[in-house]
Amino acid sequence: MLDSKMRGFLNVLIILCITLKTNGFYVGITYIENAVAKGAVCLDGSPPAYHMDKGFGAGINNWLVHFEGGGWCNNATTCLARKNNRLGSSKQMIKQVAFSGLLHNKAKFNP
């Protein structure tokens, strides 16, 4: 049986999780098309991409960025293996990522 402090902590944790879920929203992908001309491309030649959202309200000067990140290839074989998945192609990345406005409006992610 849980003691009252532990039960209170779990209740707060559950409320926080529900709040984060209900205040979350989806942020679309942004492709950096002009990077292709400079040679900055994914393994399949697609442009690099990221998800970003600016803060609002009290967090107007904060922002949250999500980079998918493919990591390094060890050799030509491993590069070819990831060329057609989300680790090597922005075409295969998730088109929308769930963000929580609470995170970047309360946290200090200042540019």
N, C-alpha and C positions, 0 to 999 in steps of 0.2 A: 504494500500500500504506500502511496506517495504522501509525504508530509505536506503541510499547507504551503510552505515556501516553494517547494518543487512544483506543486500544482499551480500556484500563482505564476511562477516563471513560465510554465508550459502554456498557460492561458495567454500571457502576454506574447509569447512566441507565435502562437496560433493566430492571434489578432494581427500581429505584424505581417505574417505571411499572407493573410487574407487581404490586408491593406495593400501590400506590394502587388499582389496579383490583380486587384481591382483597379489600381492606379497605373498599371502598366499600359503601354501602347506600343504599336509597331512602327519601326522606322525603316523606310525604304533604303535600298542600296544606291550608292552614288558611284558611278564609273568615272574615272579620270581619263577621258578620251584623248586629251592632248599629250598624255604621257607616252602614247604609242609612237608618235613621231620622234620622241627622244630615246626610244629603245627600252623604255621601262614597261615591260609587259609580263604577263603570266607565261607559264610554260607553253600554252597553246597559242600564244600571240594575242590573247584578249587583254583589254586594258585593266590596270589595277583597280580595285574597288574597296570601299569601306562603308560603314554605316555611322552616321553622326547626327546628333540632335543637340540643339542649343537649349540651355536652361531657360526658365521663365520665372516670373514673380521674384521671390527672394534670391533665386539662383540664376538671374539673368546673365551674369558674367561667367557662369559655369557651363561646361559642355561634357558630353560623353561620346566617346568614339569606340567603335568595335572594328578591329581588323581581323579578318579570318586567319591569316597567317599560314603559309604553307611549309615553312621551315626549309632546311637545306636538303638538297639531293646529294647522295653520296657518290653517285656515278650516273652514267647515261641510262642505265637500266632502271634505276629508281626514279629518275626524272621522267622517263617515258611512262612508268607505271602510274604516276600521279598526274600526268598531263590532262587526262580527261575526267578528273574528279575535282571536288571543291578545293583541294590543296594545290592544284596546278592550273585552275581555270576560274576566272571570275564569272564565266557563264554558268558554272555549276554551283556558285555560292548561294546561300540562302538569300532570297530576294527581300525579305523583311525579317528584322530581328526585334524581339520583344525587349523594350527598355522600360525602366520605371522612372517616372518623373521625380519620385522621391529621392532616388539615388543621386542624380546630378543637381538637384535643387538644394539638397542638404549638405552633400559632400563638397570638399574643396578641390575641384578639378579645374583650376583657373588656367587659361592659356598664357 
